[in-house]
Amino acid sequence: MLYLILFICLVGVFILGITWLRIGLFNLSGKAMEQWLKKVTNTPFKGMLVGIIMTPILQSSGAVMVITVGLVSARVLAFPQTIGIILGTNIGTTFTLEFLSFNLSVLVIPFFILGIMCLFFRRTKWKSLSYVFIGFAFIFSAMRAFERLAIPFTQLPSTQKLLMLLSDHFLYAFIVGIILTACIQSSTVMTGIAMSFLSAHIFTLETGIAIMLGANIGTCITGLLASVGAGEEARLTAYAHIWLNVGGAFLCLPFLSQLSFICKELSSNPETQLAHASVIFNLFSSILVLPIATKFGQFIVKVHGKKTIWN
């Protein structure tokens, strides 16, 4: 029970770190990003570039989706413009995972001290930087703590049964990724936890990839919730996000072994292997859909639309 409580506390620290980092970065650049988003999303390719750039800056594909849904609801953007943005957010979120794959635990204390120092300044810019520094400190300390907790936590009989089930049946790992990510509303946190367990050699890379694929679907809940009551085009944007992530995940599931082999060839570090898997999957899925983005949008309208909104 103690290990479970510690694990839940670490998840809370990780989420707090991601949230503070997101708040700090949004305060520094969020408004400017919104204005930029309005101007340069007239083609799917431009929209994808915007999504790629915005997501690592705001440290959340969910945050970008909420902004996008909000702009669609306000009729600043039209639904067709959002397809490229969604493709870009799926790619952009992989930058965070690549960054987390580096062992930067030595920076925890310096970042925390810098964050505390920035809090004493009155200007909003410095206070936002304090959120960024402290957020990073929480994230990296939580990830290293996950690694240390992983071994004693996995000695519990119930945990061993669960891990054996996940390792033997990738579909269960996939479902766990969906459910837990939907609960915590962050695919980065879910995949980051999987990276820590991989680093401790608790389960295989294939299991980690299955969890990552599930996390990509679970994160759709954020955009879906944001679209409630926001109008038909906002609802279509959320549905497009779900279709893209579900379709890409189910297309990739039969090739877990092949993707795992490629990532092991690229790196010997388990955390980096999973980060590379996320990059390859999201890059391939987005590039596959980009040439047919317009037709994909028409498909979403046909399936979920109450009236024709495509010009």
Residue, then its C-alpha position, 0 to 999 in steps of 0.5 A: m500500500l505504501y508503494l502505491i501511495l508513493f507511486i500516486c504521489l509521484v504521478g501527482v508531482f509529474i502532472l504538477g510539473i507538466t502543468w506548471l511548465r505549460i502555464g509558464l510557457f503559455n504566459l510567455s508565448g500563448k497569446a502570440m501563438e494564438q494570433w499566429l495560429k489565426k494567420v497561417t493555417n490556410t493550408p493543411f501543410k501550414g497548419m501542420l507546421v503550426g501544430i509542430i511548433m506550438t505543441p513543444i512550446l506549450q508542452s501539451s498537444g491537449a493545450v493546442m487542441v483546446i486553443t484550436v477548439g476555442l478558436v473554431s468555436a469563436r469562428v476565427l478558424a473553420f473546421p477544415q483549417t484544423i486538420g493540419i494543426i491536429l497532424g502537427t500536434n501529434i508530431g510536436t508532442t514527440f519533442t517533449l518525449e525526446f527531451l525527457s529521454f535525456n538524464l538531466s536529473v543533475l539540473v533538478i536542484p539548479f532549476f529549482i533554485l532558479g525558479i525560486m529566485c524568479l518568484f521574487f521578481r514582480r514582472t510577469k515574465w520572470k514569474s512565468l520563468s519561475y513556473v518553467f524552471i520549477g516545472f522542469a525540476f518537478i518533472f525530472s525529479a519525478m522521473r528519476a524517482f519512478e525509476r527508483l520506486a519501480i523495482p520495489f513496486t514491481q515486487l508486489p504480487s498484484t503488480q507482478k500479475l499486472l505486469m505479466l499480463l501487460s507483457d504477454h498481451f499487448l492489447y491490455a497494455f494498449i487499453v491501460g494506456i488509453i484509460l490512464t491517459a484519459c484520467i490524467q489527461s496527459s499522454t506525455v505523463m503516461t509515456g514518461i512513466a512508461m519510459s521510467f519503467l523501461s529504464a528499470h527493465i520492468f517490461t519490454l519495449e513492445t509493451g511500452i510502445a503499446i502503452m504509448l499508442g494507447a496514450n495517443i488515443g487517451t489524450c483525445i479526451t481533452g479536446l473532446l471535453a473542450s468541444v462540449g457545447a462549443g458548436e458543430e465545427a468544434r465538435l468535428t475538430a474533436y472527432a477528427h482528432i479521435w479518428l486520426n489517433v485511433g486509426g494510426a494506433f490500430l494501423c501500427l499495433p500489428f507492427l509492434s515487433q518491427l517498430s521495436f526492432i528499428c528503435k533498438e537499432l537506433s539506440s541502446n537506451p530504453e527511454t530513448q527507444l520509446a521516444h524514437a518509437s513515438v517520433i516514428f509513429n506520429l511522423f508516419s501517421s501524419i505524413l500518411v494523412l497529409p496528402i488526403a487531409t481535405k478528403f479526410g475532413q470531408f469524411i468527418v463531416k459526412v460521418h459526424g456532421k449534421k449539415t454541410i459546412w465544407n466550402 
